[in-house]
Amino acid sequence: MTVLKQYTVGVLALQGAFKEHIELLQAATQTYSDLNFKFIEVRTPEELITCDSLVIPGGESTAMSLIAERTGMFEPLLKYIQSDKPIWGTCAGLIFLAKQIINGRPEQKILGALDIQVKRNAFGRQQESFESPLDFGSFIPGVDNFPTVFIRAPVISKILETSYNKEFIPIESIIDNQDQNIIYSNNKDFQNNSPVQVLHKLDSGLIVAVRQGKILGTSFHPELTNDFRFHKWFIDEFVLKN
Ligand code: GLN
């Protein structure tokens, strides 16, 4: 009898849309009969260390950071980032992974896994929440009409320069208030050695999806649709290639 390798994908379940991620991950892997997946809600350090990959959902990044600290999960999450495993943050999850945030709250802590600056609540009041079909065909083959959901969404306002990234070319979103009220991550122990790739910019010039090596960040919520193609791409491109 052959023993199938098991892939454990955790979804951080401190707060936010974690159940939705688990449902779409399950739907996305239904046809993988030759692989063995386990999708778990992660609330404790013991659960976190069993994960081969991690998803950080949308929700509220200030609450997520406070709950992480209160439940003793913040330090284990910093360690997890150093372990060089795939991670995907959506919306509040993207904010939690950034190195700098604009419009952050003073007590808010961030993990500093992605060399980016993120602006919270970056769309004006009129456009606080909206849905838009986007073309991701340049990085997900055939996916040219994906239903994206933006809810009080952040954007990536800057790609940050780092000492090891010699080929750095400054890329900025078209955005106001660049340098107001910035919160910095103090994760000094971690250096992501891959360059930041911009995966998607809106027509307005705002950057809404990036990848830096094994870490993926999106401003929008593929978990709040019933289209599992984005989750399938995460499994194929990040989880299975690791
Ligand atoms: N604005 C929220 C925050 O700052 C993110 C919103 C979301 O995840 N839908 O955390």
Boltz pocket constraint, residues with backbone or C-beta under 6 A from the ligand:
constraints:
  - pocket:
      binder: B
      contacts: [[A, 57], [A, 58], [A, 59], [A, 60], [A, 61], [A, 62], [A, 90], [A, 91], [A, 92], [A, 93], [A, 95], [A, 120], [A, 121], [A, 151], [A, 152], [A, 153], [A, 154]]
      max_distance: 6.0
